[in-house]
Amino acid sequence: MIDKETIEASLFAAGRALDVLTLSKIINKPKKRVDPIVQSLIREYKGRECGLEIIDLGDRYVMQVKPQYTDLVRPLAPKEVGAPMLRTLSMIAYHQPVIQSDLVDMRGNAAYDHIRELKERGFIAAVAHGRTKLLRTTPMFADYFELGSNDPESIKKKIVDLSRQQSGQSGLDRWLGRKVVAVTPMYESLMEMCGIDEYRVISAYDPTEEEIDKLADVYKMVISKGYAERVRKNYDGEIIEVSSTTFNDLIEAIGALEGVCDKSKAQECIEHLKELKEKYASKALVISKKVQPATDMIARIVNDLRIGVSANGVLIAPDYETSSEGVEVGKDADILVPTHKNLKADLIGRVCQKYDSIIDGLKELEN
């Protein structure tokens, strides 16, 4: 009777499945003595009017709340695995054994906290692997998610099956925590240029609470240069800072996304940008006037157009009155170049409008 009560107490206290070997060690008896005792307990609990039951999982046993009472006691149960942590756990389960450093590269630095808590809760185990660790799930993981087996191939198949039941491949992506590229609204057309279909548009500089939650899925964040520190307040993944003043800027932006681009689509777009650059340089060949760029942005466009520069030349400035440093730049300009806040086209269209404003403005002055 002491053995029986000890096993009952052990299953209750564990809160998870215990295998036959563990139970045999607890009662200090051979493994063959465990099964008859547990089977006796299973029969007793089936005959009782109580909220608990003992389930035989095949060489493992778990005491749990009966299904009809789970919703009633859920508020009292230990906290569930949150969505961001669940995505990290899903990746470990699907790709196991997975190298910790590789997982962090995919999930961002927040994965370190996830890994620590998942280990503490018994869902994963970590063993030394050079300077990093090798991660895999534990039997408790299989018990918690009612997978029946902690065999990696069985888990992988179960994940795929569940995702297909939910919404096909996109469901699998969510299950595995696969990340998407995120862009600020201004750079949405860059996704089309790169042939990237799966992306998310987020107001990264001033995100809403809902957008902040979605950042957990983000693989790379594309923003304008100079805003990384502001974005870092809510996002710890990879930030790609790009510019979009010139055609060369757009070519470099596509190159920065090389790892996630559709290579043929990206290359096609790069060739188109090179052709446009040469086209505008040819259009500017008829211009004889020299210019005085008020800012580096204007100087780069002028350089692309191969227009001569002089300290006494036509003053060209962006259409904002003062720079971010508070310097007046457009007050006495002869030509104002529209900036992003006053442009509504896609990225290529905006660059074209800037180049056109300079060429057209100089032609008018020459007439």
C-alpha positions in Angstrom: 0.0 0.0 0.0 2.9 2.4 0.7 4.2 1.9 -2.9 0.8 2.6 -4.3 0.3 5.8 -2.3 3.9 6.9 -3.1 3.3 6.5 -6.9 -0.1 8.3 -6.5 1.6 11.2 -4.7 4.4 11.3 -7.2 2.1 11.6 -10.2 0.1 14.3 -8.4 3.2 16.3 -7.4 5.0 16.0 -10.8 2.3 17.7 -12.8 3.6 15.9 -15.9 4.1 12.3 -17.1 6.5 10.1 -15.3 8.1 7.0 -17.0 8.2 3.6 -15.4 11.9 3.8 -14.7 11.4 7.0 -12.7 8.6 5.5 -10.7 10.5 2.3 -10.0 13.4 4.4 -8.6 11.0 6.4 -6.4 9.6 3.3 -4.7 12.9 1.4 -5.0 11.3 -1.6 -6.7 11.9 -3.3 -10.1 10.2 -1.8 -13.1 7.9 -4.8 -13.5 6.3 -3.9 -10.1 5.2 -0.4 -11.3 2.7 -1.2 -14.0 0.3 -3.4 -11.9 0.3 -0.7 -9.2 -0.5 2.1 -11.7 -3.1 0.1 -13.5 -4.8 -0.4 -10.1 -4.7 3.3 -9.5 -6.2 3.9 -13.0 -9.1 1.6 -12.2 -9.7 3.3 -8.8 -9.8 6.8 -10.3 -12.2 5.7 -13.0 -14.6 4.5 -10.3 -14.3 7.6 -8.2 -16.5 10.7 -8.3 -13.5 13.1 -8.6 -12.0 15.6 -11.1 -8.8 13.7 -11.7 -7.7 10.8 -13.9 -4.6 8.8 -14.6 -3.7 8.2 -18.2 -1.5 5.4 -19.6 0.8 6.9 -22.3 2.7 3.7 -22.9 5.6 3.3 -20.4 4.6 6.7 -19.0 1.8 7.8 -16.8 0.3 11.2 -16.1 -2.3 12.4 -13.6 -4.4 15.2 -15.0 -7.7 17.1 -14.7 -10.6 15.4 -16.4 -11.5 17.1 -19.7 -14.9 18.2 -18.5 -13.3 20.3 -15.7 -10.3 21.8 -17.6 -12.1 25.1 -18.5 -13.2 25.6 -15.0 -9.7 25.3 -13.5 -7.8 26.9 -16.3 -7.5 30.3 -14.5 -5.7 28.5 -11.6 -3.3 26.6 -13.8 0.4 27.6 -14.5 0.7 30.3 -17.2 0.5 29.0 -20.7 3.3 29.4 -23.2 3.0 32.9 -24.8 2.9 33.3 -28.6 6.5 34.5 -29.1 7.9 31.8 -26.8 5.7 29.2 -28.5 7.2 30.1 -31.9 10.7 29.6 -30.5 9.7 26.3 -29.0 8.1 25.3 -32.3 11.3 26.0 -34.2 13.3 23.9 -31.7 10.7 21.0 -32.0 10.6 21.1 -35.8 14.4 21.5 -36.5 15.8 19.6 -33.5 18.5 19.1 -32.7 19.1 22.8 -33.4 22.2 24.8 -32.6 21.3 27.6 -30.1 23.3 30.3 -32.0 21.4 29.4 -35.2 18.1 29.7 -33.4 19.1 33.1 -32.1 20.0 34.3 -35.6 16.5 33.3 -36.7 14.5 34.5 -33.7 16.6 37.4 -32.5 18.1 38.1 -29.1 14.7 37.6 -27.3 15.3 33.8 -28.0 17.8 33.7 -25.1 15.1 34.6 -22.6 12.7 32.1 -24.3 15.4 29.3 -24.1 16.1 30.0 -20.4 12.4 29.8 -19.5 11.7 26.8 -21.7 14.5 24.9 -19.9 13.2 26.0 -16.5 9.8 24.7 -17.4 11.2 21.4 -18.6 10.2 21.7 -22.3 13.7 21.6 -23.7 17.1 20.3 -22.9 20.4 21.8 -23.8 23.8 20.1 -24.1 27.2 21.7 -24.8 28.1 22.0 -28.5 31.4 23.8 -28.9 30.9 27.4 -27.8 27.2 27.1 -28.1 24.5 24.6 -27.2 22.4 22.0 -28.9 18.7 22.2 -28.2 16.0 19.5 -28.3 12.6 18.9 -26.8 12.0 16.7 -23.7 9.3 14.1 -23.0 7.5 16.8 -21.0 7.1 18.8 -24.2 5.3 15.8 -25.8 3.1 15.4 -22.8 2.2 19.0 -22.6 1.1 19.2 -26.2 -0.4 15.7 -26.1 1.8 14.5 -28.9 2.1 10.9 -27.6 5.8 10.6 -28.5 8.9 12.8 -28.2 10.4 11.3 -31.3 11.7 14.2 -33.5 10.2 12.7 -36.7 6.8 12.1 -35.1 6.8 15.7 -33.7 7.8 17.1 -37.1 5.0 15.2 -38.8 2.5 16.3 -36.2 3.4 20.0 -36.7 3.0 19.7 -40.4 -0.4 17.9 -40.0 -1.6 20.6 -37.6 -0.6 23.4 -39.9 -2.3 21.9 -42.9 -5.5 21.6 -40.8 -5.3 25.3 -39.9 -4.3 27.1 -43.2 -1.8 25.3 -45.3 1.7 26.5 -45.6 1.0 29.8 -44.0 -0.2 28.0 -40.9 3.1 26.0 -40.9 5.0 29.3 -41.1 3.1 30.5 -38.0 3.7 27.3 -36.1 7.4 27.4 -36.8 7.7 31.0 -36.1 9.2 31.7 -39.5 9.7 35.4 -39.7 8.6 37.8 -42.4 10.3 40.9 -43.6 8.8 44.1 -42.3 9.0 47.5 -44.0 7.8 51.0 -43.2 5.0 52.2 -45.5 7.5 54.2 -47.7 9.4 51.0 -48.6 6.4 48.8 -49.5 7.2 49.0 -53.2 10.7 47.8 -52.5 9.2 44.4 -51.7 7.7 44.2 -55.2 11.0 45.2 -56.6 12.7 42.3 -54.8 10.0 39.8 -55.5 9.2 39.4 -51.8 5.6 38.3 -51.4 5.5 37.6 -47.6 6.1 40.9 -45.8 4.5 43.1 -43.2 4.0 46.9 -43.3 4.6 48.5 -39.9 4.9 52.1 -38.7 8.2 51.2 -37.1 9.0 54.7 -35.9 5.8 55.0 -33.9 4.1 51.6 -33.8 0.8 50.8 -32.2 0.4 48.2 -29.5 -0.9 45.8 -32.1 2.1 46.4 -34.4 4.5 45.9 -31.5 3.0 42.5 -30.9 3.5 41.6 -34.6 7.2 42.6 -34.4 7.9 39.2 -32.7 7.4 37.6 -36.2 9.7 40.0 -38.0 12.9 38.6 -39.6 14.3 41.8 -41.0 13.1 45.4 -40.6 13.7 47.8 -43.5 13.8 51.4 -42.5 15.2 54.8 -43.6 18.8 55.5 -42.7 19.2 57.3 -39.4 16.2 55.9 -37.6 17.7 52.7 -36.1 18.0 54.0 -32.6 14.3 55.0 -32.6 13.2 51.6 -33.9 15.4 49.7 -31.4 13.0 50.8 -28.6 10.5 48.2 -29.7 12.5 45.8 -32.0 15.7 43.8 -31.3 15.9 41.9 -34.6 18.0 42.8 -37.7 17.6 46.3 -39.0 18.4 47.2 -42.6 18.8 50.9 -43.1 18.4 52.0 -46.7 18.2 55.2 -48.7 16.0 56.0 -51.8 17.3 59.3 -53.1 19.1 58.0 -56.2 18.9 54.9 -58.5 22.1 53.7 -56.9 20.4 53.8 -53.5 17.6 51.6 -54.8 20.1 49.1 -56.2 21.9 49.0 -52.9 18.6 48.5 -51.1 17.8 45.5 -53.2 21.3 44.1 -52.5 20.7 44.5 -48.8 17.8 42.1 -49.1 19.7 39.6 -51.2 19.1 36.7 -48.8 15.3 36.9 -49.1 14.9 38.3 -52.6 13.6 36.5 -55.7 17.0 36.6 -57.5 15.6 36.8 -61.0 13.1 39.5 -60.1 15.7 41.5 -58.2 18.2 41.3 -61.0 15.5 42.3 -63.5 14.8 45.4 -61.4 18.5 46.3 -61.0 18.9 46.3 -64.7 15.9 48.5 -65.1 17.3 51.0 -62.5 20.7 51.1 -64.3 18.9 51.8 -67.6 16.9 54.6 -66.0 20.1 56.1 -64.5 21.7 56.2 -68.0 18.5 57.6 -69.5 18.5 60.6 -67.1 22.2 61.2 -67.6 21.5 61.4 -71.3 18.6 63.8 -70.8 20.9 66.1 -68.8 23.6 66.3 -71.5 21.9 69.3 -73.1 22.2 71.3 -69.9 25.1 73.8 -69.8 24.4 75.6 -66.5 26.4 74.6 -63.5 24.7 74.1 -60.1 25.3 74.6 -56.4 23.8 71.7 -54.4 22.5 72.8 -51.0 22.7 69.3 -49.4 24.4 66.0 -49.8 21.1 64.5 -51.1 21.0 67.0 -54.0 24.8 66.6 -54.7 24.3 62.9 -55.2 21.5 63.4 -57.7 23.5 66.0 -59.5 26.5 63.6 -59.7 24.2 60.9 -61.2 23.1 63.5 -63.8 26.7 64.5 -64.5 25.9 68.1 -64.2 28.8 70.6 -63.5 29.1 72.1 -60.0 30.1 75.6 -59.1 30.0 77.8 -56.0 28.2 80.4 -58.0 25.9 78.0 -59.8 22.2 77.5 -59.7 21.2 76.8 -56.1 19.3 73.6 -55.8 17.7 72.5 -52.5 15.2 70.0 -51.1 11.7 71.4 -50.6 11.9 71.5 -46.8 12.8 74.8 -45.2 15.2 73.4 -42.6 17.2 70.3 -42.1 16.9 67.9 -39.2 19.9 69.8 -37.7 17.8 73.0 -37.9 19.8 74.5 -40.8 17.9 76.5 -43.4 18.4 74.9 -46.8 15.7 76.0 -49.2 15.0 79.6 -48.4 16.8 81.2 -51.4 17.0 78.2 -53.7 16.4 78.6 -57.5 15.1 75.0 -57.8 13.3 73.0 -55.1 13.5 69.2 -55.3 10.4 67.4 -53.9 11.1 65.1 -50.9 9.2 62.0 -49.7 6.6 63.9 -47.8 5.4 65.6 -51.0 5.7 62.6 -53.3 3.0 59.9 -53.7 4.5 57.5 -56.3 6.4 54.3 -55.6 10.1 54.4 -54.9 11.2 54.4 -58.5 8.6 57.0 -59.4 9.8 59.2 -56.6 13.4 59.0 -57.7 12.3 59.9 -61.3 10.4 62.9 -60.0 13.4 64.2 -58.2 15.6 63.9 -61.3 12.9 65.4 -63.5 12.6 68.4 -61.1 16.2 69.3 -61.6 16.4 68.7 -65.3 13.1 70.6 -66.0 14.1 73.4 -63.6 17.5 74.0 -65.3 15.9 73.9 -68.8 13.5 76.6 -67.8 16.3 78.8 -66.4 18.3 78.4 -69.6 15.3 79.5 -71.6 
